[in-house]
Amino acid sequence: MTELNWQKSTYSQEASACVYLATTPTGTILLRESDEPEGVLTTGPRQLTALISTLRTPNRIRPA
C-alpha cells in the first residue's frame, strides 16, 4: 500500500483545527480534519474545484 503524503491547507492556522489533503496514485483526493483524522472525505479534482469555486463566490445563495 502506498503511503499518503498529507499536506496542511495554507488557510489553516497553527493552533486551530487544520484541514489536510492528500492525493492517491489514481488521482482521488482525500480530505481530513486534524481533530478527527480517521474521518476521511473522498472526492475528485473536478468536484473539489467546483466546491472551492462555489465557496469563493461572494453573495452565494445558502440553503435554508
C-alpha positions in Angstrom: 0.0 0.0 0.0 1.2 3.5 -0.9 1.9 5.9 2.0 -0.1 9.1 1.6 1.6 12.5 1.7 -0.8 14.6 3.8 -0.4 18.4 3.3 -1.9 21.0 5.5 -4.1 23.7 4.0 -2.4 27.1 3.8 -5.6 28.6 5.3 -5.2 26.6 8.5 -3.7 28.4 11.4 -1.1 26.7 13.8 -3.3 26.4 16.9 -6.7 25.7 15.2 -8.3 22.7 13.6 -6.5 22.1 10.4 -7.6 20.7 7.1 -5.3 18.2 5.3 -5.3 17.0 1.7 -3.7 14.0 0.1 -3.9 12.5 -3.4 -3.8 8.8 -4.3 -1.9 7.3 -7.2 -5.3 7.1 -9.1 -5.9 10.9 -8.7 -8.5 10.6 -6.0 -8.3 13.5 -3.5 -8.7 12.8 0.2 -9.6 15.4 2.8 -9.4 15.1 6.6 -9.6 17.4 9.7 -6.9 17.3 12.3 -9.3 16.8 15.2 -10.7 13.6 13.7 -8.1 12.3 11.3 -9.9 8.9 10.9 -12.8 10.6 9.2 -11.7 11.0 5.5 -13.7 12.5 2.7 -13.1 11.3 -0.8 -13.5 13.4 -3.9 -12.1 14.1 -7.4 -10.3 17.1 -8.8 -13.2 18.4 -10.8 -15.6 18.2 -7.8 -13.1 19.8 -5.4 -12.5 22.6 -7.9 -16.3 23.2 -8.2 -16.6 23.3 -4.4 -13.8 25.8 -3.9 -15.2 28.0 -6.7 -18.6 28.0 -5.0 -17.1 28.8 -1.6 -15.1 31.7 -3.1 -18.1 33.2 -4.9 -19.4 36.3 -3.0 -23.1 36.6 -2.2 -23.7 32.9 -2.9 -27.1 31.6 -2.1 -27.1 29.4 1.1 -29.6 26.7 1.7 -32.2 27.3 4.4 
